[in-house]
Amino acid sequence: MNKVLLVDDEKRMLDLLALYLEPHQYSCRKALGANEALSIIGEEPFDIILLDIMMPEVTGWELCQEIRQISDVPIVMVTARDQNEDIVKGLKLGADDYVTKPFNENELLARIEALLRRTKPANRIEVNGLLWNENRYELTYKNQLIKLTPKEFAMIGYLLKKPNQVFTREQLIDLIWGFDSDTEGRTVDSHVRNIREKIRNAGFPIDNHFKTVWGLGYKWINHS
C-alpha cells in the first residue's frame, strides 16, 4: 500500500481526494495547509505528495521548494490554474507532474500510478504487509515503522532476499560484521531474538516465516 500526503487549504478537497484514492489501496494522510504538511513530512515518509498550488500564506510553489530541500519524494501539483506558465513554473521548482481541477478521477489515478512506477525503489521486498525498503532504510508492517538497528536491518534483508536459503551463523557474521570480525555465533542469536521480538510486537506472524535450522543457522520461508 502506497502512502500519500494530501495538501490543500480546503478540507472538502482533501476529503474528496482521499475518497478517490483509498479504494485503490492508497493510505492517505491529510494536511490542511503548508505548515501542517511540513510538520507531517518531518514525522514520516511518503511515497507521493499531492499538492495544491493556491494556498494562503505559503503557496504550493513555495512548499514544493521547501520539500525539495529535504526530500526527493514524487510531487503532483493539483491546481485550478491550467496556464502553461504556471505548469512550467511548478515543474521547474521540482514538481514531477500536475493535474488541473476539476480533474477526472481515472486520469488522476493513472498519473499517480505512472509516476510511482518510474520512481518506486527497486530494493523493496514485501511479505504479507511486512515491507523491507532498502532505499528508505525502513522495515514496516501495515505502515507501522519497526525500529531496527543497522545490523538487524541488514540481517533481515539478507534473509528476505533469499527465501528458503539457510544462512549459517558464520555466513551472517561475514556478511554483516565482516570477514575479520571476532563476533561470535551467540551475537547472531541475540540479534535474531531482537528482530523476532520487534516484528512480533508489531503484529506480524514472524514465527511462521523466520525459522531456526538447528545446528546450522536461520532461514526465511514465504508461504503462498
C-alpha positions, 0 to 999 in steps of 0.5 A: 500500500502506497502512502500519500500526503494530501495538501490543500487549504480546503478540507472538502478537497482533501476529503474528496481526494482521499475518497478517490484514492483509498479504494485503490489501496492508497493510505492517505494522510491529510494536511490542511495547509503548508505548515501542517504538511511540513510538520507531517513530512518531518514525522514520516515518509511518503511515497507521493505528495499531492499538492495544491498550488493556491494556498494562503500564506505559503503557496504550493510553489513555495512548499514544493521548494521547501520539500525539495530541500529535504526530500526527493519524494514524487510531487503532483501539483493539483491546481485550478490554474491550467496556464502553461506558465504556471505548469512550467513554473511548478515543474521547474521548482521540482514538481514531477507532474500536475493535474488541473481541477476539476480533474477526472478521477481515472486520469488522476489515478493513472498519473499517480500510478505512472509516476510511482512506477518510474520512481518506486525503489527497486530494493523493496521486498514485501511479505504479507504487509511486512515491507523491507525498503532498502532505499528508505532504510525502513522495515514496516508492517501495515505502515507501522515503522519497526525500529531496527538497528543497522545490523538487524536491518541488514540481517533481515534483508539478507534473509528476505532476499533469499527465501528458503536459503539457510544462512549459517551463523558464520555466513551472517557474521561475514556478511554483516560484521565482516570477514575479520570480525571476532563476533561470535555465533551467540551475537547472531542469536541475540540479534535474531531474538531482537528482530523476532521480538520487534516484528512480533510486537508489531503484529506480524506472524514472524514465527511462521516465516523466520525459522531456526535450522538447528545446528546450522543457522536461520532461514526465511520461508514465504508461504503462498 
